[in-house]
Amino acid sequence: MTGRQALYLHIGMPKSGSTYLQSLLEGHRPALRARGYTYPDAGREAMFHAALEMAGRPDQWGLTDEAVAGAFDRVLDAGRRGGGTVLVSHEILSAATRKEIDRIGERLEEFDLHVVVTTRDLARTVAAQWQERVKNGVDETYAQFAEAVLAQRPADMTSTAQGFWHGHNVPWVLTRWERLVPPDRVHVVVTPDRSAGPGALWTRFAAAVGLPADVLDPLSGAVANESLGTAQVALLRQTLAASGLEQPWTALVGKRWFAQTILSRARSARPVTPAPVAAALAEVAETWIAELGSRGYAIHGSLDELRPSTPPPGTPHPDDVSADDLVRDLPDLLGAMLRHEVDQRQTIARLEAELREARQAPSRRSRWSR
């Protein structure tokens, strides 16, 4: 024991269930506190802003550097005040450069630090990351994205990686983070597939940070990142391309409102990585399994689960969306948008009425005072 306050820094990976875990931690702060753990409460979206400040591009999310300045220190201050073991989590941190990790390390010197990474098989990750890019306004088919991913694949999974692999190549990500912690303080949590049942990811994560899994109900208040089906992704890609939206409106309206609030109501088959791409990613998975298993990390789950499964014959390609599929839910979606427009107009009318009332109030008070 060092006598220093323990801090578990969960750095992602992106699309590995991090939103689900963060929602559980946020929704169960009192239960965590009763067990001696603090998930810092430093204001709305504080963790997100802290990660952007230290390792992200605020402009890509419709924010400015000034809007996120000081957020990481505020999160740490809230952790100090809360006491006990501190849990900090955001997937943006996985893409931190060496220089950014050094900046983070300077702020964490007083803590007894552990690094936690959640990761899942690459076939699911690639399909999910393509969807995320479309949400962020990138007009790109799955085929185009997958081609770029495979073309940028590094020959050595422990060396410098570019593009998708910079933030998704787990051995290389952890090589960077070992600047701050030795291997025995790195925890690799393998995200199980859906067959493991609800709560399995939480059980593994809880073990990684030293919590009993029953400290909270993993089905209570949990929020998963909104996932779209292939038809919705196609509709979103075409709509954003036609809209000409730029930041901050791409993030605020295109992603957060249209994609995550409106389109997420519809359902279609999830994008599945095609067999040829999955086979190429399986080769990468084998190198991951060998590398991660040899480093002395604490492994929660089985590294064998990182092997992508091959989709059955006849599985549609993510880009193969018929016109009928594209418009099937369109009336419901447009109906929701019309109802939203009514709500907006009613809110504007109410605010305008309140403003007129406020402007008239001084003149009435002036008459009464005579």
N, C-alpha and C positions, 0 to 999 in steps of 0.2 A: 504494500500500500504506500502511495506517495504522500498522502495527506492532502493532495489537491482535489478540487472538485472534478468529478468525472464528467466527460462530455462525449456522447456518441454522435458523430457527424455522418448522417446518411446522405450520400452524394448521388443517389440514383441507382441504376441507370434510367434514362428516359424510357417510357413505355414498359416499365417492369412492375407496375402496380403501385408506384409511389403516391399517386393521388389518393388511392384507397387507404394506404397507410397513414398519410397525412391527415385525412379526414377523421380517421379513428383517433389519432393522437389529439387532434384539435377538439373533438367532441367528448373526450373523456379526461380532460385535465384534472378534475377533482379526484377521480379514481387513481390516476397516475401519481398525483401529489400524495395520496394516502400511502402509497408504496415507496415514497421517497424519490420520485421522478418529476422533472419539470419539463413540460413542452412550452417554451416561452411564449407569452402572449404580449406582443409588442405592437399591436394594432393590426388593422385589416391588411391582409396580404403581406405581412411583415417578412415572412420567410422568403417569399417570392422576390420582394424588393431587395432583401439582403443578398440573395444569390445573384440577382442581376448586378448589384453594385460590385460584387467581388469577382464574378466570372461570366458575366453576360453582356448583352448589347441591349440596353434599355430602349433604344430607338426601334428595335425590331418588335417591340411589344407596345409601341405607342406611348412610351414614357421618355423622360429626359434624365440625364445624369443627376440633375438637381433633385428630381422627384425621388430618387432612391438613395441619395447621399446620406450616410450615417445609419442606414437600416441595419447593417450587420452588427454594428456596435450596440444598437438598441436591442436587438435580439439577445446578444450576449449579456447585456445589463439585466434584462428580464430573467435570464437564466440564473444569474448570480443572485438576484433577489429571491427567486423561487427556491433556491437551495437544492440540495440533493444532486442526483444525476440528471444532467441536462441532455435533452434530445433535440437535435437540430436536423432538419430534413429539407432538401430540395434537389431535384434531378438536374437542374442547370449546372450544379457544381461538378458533375462528372466531366464536363468539357473544359474545366479550368486548365490553363497553361501552367508551365512550371513557375513563371513569374507570378501568376495569380495565386497559385498554391502557396508560394512563399509569403505573399501578402496576407493570406488567410492564416498561415502558421504563426505569423507575428502576433496576431490577435488572440491566438489560442495557446500561447506559451504557458499561461498560468493553469491550464486545465490538464487533467489526465485524459488524454485524447485516444479515442478509438474511431476507426473509419469503417462504415458499413456500406456495402454495395449490394443492391438487389439486381438480379439479371435473369433473363429468360432466353429461350432458344431464339436464334437469329431469324428464322423464318417468320415467326410471329412479330418480332421486333421490326423487321424491314417493312412488313405490311402495315404495321401501326405507325411507323415513322413516315411512310409515304402519305398516309392519311393526315398526319399532323402538318406536314409541309403544305398540303393542299389547303388545310384550314388557315394556314398563315399566308395564303395568297400566292403560292407557287403554282403556276399553270404547268403541270407536269403529269404525264400519264405514269401508270405503274411501270410499264415497260421502260420508259426513259429513266425513271428513278433507279430501277433495279440494274439497268445497264451501267449507270454511273457508279453505283455501289460496288459492283463486281470489278469494274475497271480500276477503281481506286483501292482495291484490296491490297494491303501491304504484304510483301513477301515474308516479312518477319513480324509476327504478331506482337513482339515486344519492342518494336522500334517506332519511330515517328509515323503518325498516321494522319491522313488528310480527309476532308469531306466528312461523310457519314462516320467513318471509322475513328475520327478524332475524339468523338464523344461516346462511341459505342463499342470500341474494341477494349473489352474488359481487362485483359492482361496489360495493355499499354496504359490504360487509365490508372490502374493500380500501381504500375511502375512509377508514374508521376506522383501519386499520393504517398508512396513510401518515402518521399522526402520528409514527411511529417511523422510517420509512425513506423515501427518495425513490423514485420509480417505477422507476428503473433497478436497484433492489435488491429488486424484487418479481418473483417467478417464478411464472407461471401454468402448471401442468401439467394438460393435458387428459387425463382418464382415458379410454382407448380402450374401445370395446366388445369383446365376446368374439372378434369376427372378427379382431382384431389379433393374437391368439395369446397364449399365456402369456409373461409376462416383459415385455410391451410397456410396461406402466405403470412397472415398475422402470427400464427403459432411459430413459424420459423423466425420471423423478425423479432418477436418477443424473446426467443431464446438467444438471439444474437446480442441483444442489449441487456440481457440478464433479468428479464421480467417473467413472472409466471403468466402463462397465456390467459388464465382465467381472470386476470385483473380487469378485463373488459369484455363485453360481448362483441365479437368481431362482425356481427350482422347488424348492430345497432348504430345507426347514424353514419354508416359507411357510405361514401360517395365514390364511385368509380369514374375515371375520366370518360367523358361522353364519346362513345364509339359509334361511327357511322357505318352503314352498309355500303356495298359497292354502288348501288344506284344513287344513294345520297352523296357519296364522294364525287361521282360524276356530275351530278347536278350542281354541287357546290363549286367544283372546278370551273365549270362553264359559266356559272353565275358571277363568280368573282372576276373571271377574265373579262366578262362583258361589262362589269360595273365600273372598272377603272378606279376602284378605291385605292387610296394610298394611306400610309400610316398617319395618324393613329387609328383611322377609321377601319382599316383592314382588321386590326386586332379587336377593336371595340365593337364594331358592328358586324363585320364579316365573320369573324371567328366566334367571339363570345356571345353575340346575340343570334345571328342567323344560323351558324353551324351548331352551336351547343344548346341553343334554346329552341329553335324552330325545327331544323332538320333532324335533330336527335329524337324527335317524336315519331318519325317514320322508321320503318324496319325493312331491311332486305338482307340478303346473305352477306356475311362479313367478308372482306377481302382476304383471300388465301394465297400465299406465295406459291407460284407454279412449281411443278416438280423439277424442271431443270435448274431454276434458281435455288430451290431448297437443297438440291444435290451439291451445288457449289458451296452453299453456306455450311453444309454438313462437314465439308473438308475443313473449314475454318473452325467449326465446333470441336473437332478432334484435337486441333492444336490448343484451343482454349482449355479443354479438359486436362490435357497433359500438363500444360503450363500452370494452371491454377492449382492442380493437385500436387505440384512439386514445390510450392513456395512456402508452405507452412502456415497458410491462412486457416482460420476457423471456417469450416464449410457447413452450412445449414441447409439440409436437403441433399440431393444427390447430383453431382456434376453430370451424370449420365442424362439427366433431364434437359441438358443443354443441346442434345442432338435433335435437330429438326426432324419432324415426321414428314413422310412423303404423302402429299394429298392423293386421294383415290382417283382413278381414271374418271374423266367426265367432270371434274371440278372446274367451274368456270374461271377463266382468267379475270383478274380484277378490272381489266379494261373492257371486257365484253359485257356491255350493258345495252339492252334493247331499248328502243324508244318507249315501248309499253312500260318497262320497268322504271324508266326515267320519270314518267309522268303519273305513275299509279297513285302516289300519295299527294300529288300536287294540289288537288282541291282542298284537302285537309290543311296542308301547309299554307296555302294562300288564305284560307279561312282564318288561321291563327294570326297571320300577318295583318289581316283586316281588323281583327279584334284588337290587336296591339295598336294599330293606328287610331282606332276609336279611343282607346285608353289614353293615348298620347294627346289627342285633341281635347279630351275632357280635362286632362291635367293642365294643359296650356290655358284652357278657358277659365279654369278655377284660379290659376295663378294670376292671370290677367285681371280677373275680378278682384282678387285680394290686393293687387297692385293699385288698381283704381281706388279702392277703398282706402288704402294707406295714403295715397296722394291727396284725397279729399279730406282726410282727418285733420290736418293742420288748419285748413281754412274754416272748418266747423269749430275747432277749438278757439280760433281767433275770434269768431263771431260771438261765441259764448262768453268770452272774457271781457267783452266791451260793457 
